Each structure stands twice: as structure tokens, then as C-alpha cells.
């Protein structure tokens, strides 16, 4: 491995542009603390943490995280190589400010990566624009030197003050009890990134931040000083942020009628058969299914739960409308929000509604080539799917001739048809062989 030039010097490692044995240009990270290590024992601790960083990052899916190409962890100093990213989120934020645009896809990709980690009880603890890299058409997380492992597996590798993360993105609790921080710390750091994009001026560390406009509410919620007051999950944060960013000034205003129906749904106000019939009529009568429909954008997972609690008739009408709507065209980041609505419909619906939701999810993933959507499809249609549901989905795939959507979704996230439930896989294969 030949070093060409130094790109960055971090707290515990230096990153170089390098050329490997195959002549490929890569990013080489070498264990190289930018401070004097006091004792051999401390060096051993820090080296172990560097090795852990490599092993952790190697386990993460390359669609969400920068992959490890090669490494040598036994040499002194240890090193690993990654693809050389074309830019960082620092560059993207600067470009966005100059062009008066919003890096929505970058924000969505960050949330997807954080969700993957949090679902497995990992916490990144050093989320910042410099650790978000653009590679292979996606924004991905890197630098797992401070990642917090699942509970019960924490090792004592934090001896230096600089171990607790980057001050401008560090949650207040990290400076007090670094090893005990939860996913809320990553949500705080994400709020700081939002402030980089939408806010102005410098930040005093460990505070709650704000910005002008509707997104200010989301920044305030992310950066609450008390962790329990922040968004309680990435799913909740994603739904609020990406729904807001997907709106345009022309289409964000609900009609008085739509606004009233939305209020009644969310409050589960008193309904009778007449009001149920009126709502179904409202949904079915010349309802505009363009991608900017403000009413359907406001229907979140809680509203779907409310609809189900009020009446199966209301839920079915609303679910069918959203499933039809999902066959349209959307900005890529909003696809992630819509996918979670379809998953909720699948969870709550009867057999026919479940099948409609799955077909809509496959169409959305295939048409927009969105990793998050396609992964959710494979997750709910795997071998653990109940046989009767799989049979109905397989029938709908055949009737609607949508096998290409399912095949495309599997192939694009490096899965095979056999990852689907056997009945679904059999239907797809029968089309391939016909």
C-alpha cells in the first residue's frame, strides 16, 4: 500500500489517499493518535479500539456504511483501507447553501444508517458531517472509533477527554457519562447537522438549538438537553422531517374539508355510520393522487392506527388510497416515509389489504431504486411470512403481472429470489421461466 497524500488527521488516526497493490486509489486509515500516549497500557487500549472500529464497520451493510476493502490489524501501526469517497457532507452542506437547496437525500440516508445501528443496539456517538461520505451514489456513515456496542459488551477504552466525540455535535450527556449514552445522543448530533443546514451562526456546545421556519421545531426537538424529551426513535424523526421537507409552498395547505377529516381521524372523534360513509365518499370521489397530495402526506402511522380503531371500513378505504398513491412518483427521500406507511398498513390490514400494501411497496422500491424501501419489502415477505398471506401476495403478483418489481427489488440490494417466501419466489420464478 503506497501513501500518496494525507487527507485528514483525526484524534486517533490519520487518513491518506493511497494506491493499493491492484493500482486502485483508496482511502487508507492508519492508527496514529494526534497526541502523546502516556503509557504502553494506554497504547494497547487505543489500539484495541482501532481494531474494534475495523471489525464493527466490516459487519455493516455497504449500502449504508463505507465498506472495508482490506486491512492489516496485526502490524504496528494497524491500518485499513476504504473506497475513496467523492465528497463529505461538509462539502454538500456548503454547496447546498450556495445553491439554496436542501440535501434531503443525504439526511434520509443518514437516518437509515442510524436506524440500522439503533435496531441492533449500537450507538455511533461521533456523528458529524465529516463522518458522512458520498460513495457509490449514496451517503454513508464512517468512523466507528467511538461506536457503543450492545449493552453488556462495553469495554473500557475511553481514557482521554477527546474520546467522547466532537464537541460541536456532542450531546450533553456524552460529556458526563460517555459509556452510558443511548440512541438519543445520535439524534442530538443529527439535530446539530440540521442546524448546520438550516441555522445560522456558531454554536455553544451542549445547548438546545433552533432555526427560522418550520424545521426549527424539529431541530429544537432533536437537541433537547434532556435526552428523554428528544424524538423517541429514528422512525418518528424521519416521518416528521421528511414529510416536512417533501412539501412545497403551493400544495401544503389542506382544504377546509380535508383538514377537518384529518383532525377527526387523529382525535378519534365520535363517528357514526353517516360520518363513516361521508369519509369514504371523500376518499373515493375524484381524490387527487398526485405525489404532492397534502392530505395523504399528513396521514402518518398514528393516523392509520386511529383509522383502524375507528372503523375497518375507514381504514380499508384510506389504506387502498395510499397503496394506489404509492404507485406514483416521489422525491427519493420521501419514499422512506411512504414505505413505513405501507408497512403499517401491512401490519394492520386484513389479507387483501396486506397484499395491496406489499405490491405497492415493491412498485415504489422498483421505480425509485430506493434501498430502504426494497429492504423493507424483503423484510416483511421473507420465509417467516404466514403461508396464507404469502399465497394471496403470490396470486396478486400473478394477476397484476408485477413479478419484475419483486425481482428488481431483490437484485438491487444483492439478494436472491429465494429470500422471499417460497410461494412468492415460486411465482416470480415461473414468470422468469415462461
Buried (B, 14 or more C-beta within 10 A) or exposed (E): BEEEEEBEEBBBBBBBBBBBEEEEEBBBBBBBBEEEBEEEEBBEBBBEBBBBBBBBBBEBBBBBBBBBBBBBBEEEBBBBBBBBBEBBBBBBBBEBBEEEEBBBBBBBBBBBBBBBBBEEBBBBBBBBBBBBBBBEEBBBBBBBBBBBBEEEEEEEBBBBEBBBBBEBBBBBBBBEEBBEBBBBBBBBBBBBBBBBBBBEEEBEEBEBBBBEEEBBEBBBBBBBEEBEEBBEBBBBBBBBBBBBBBBEEEBBEBEEEBBEBBEBBBEEEEBEEEBBEBBBEBBEEEBEEEBBBBBBBBBBBEBBBBBBEBBBBBBBBBBBBBBBBBEBEBBBBBBBBBBBBBBBBBBBBEEEBBBBBBBBBBBBBBBBBBBBBBBBBBEBBBEEBEEEBBBBBBEBBBEEEBBBBBBBBBEBBEBEBEBBBEBBBEBBBEBEEE
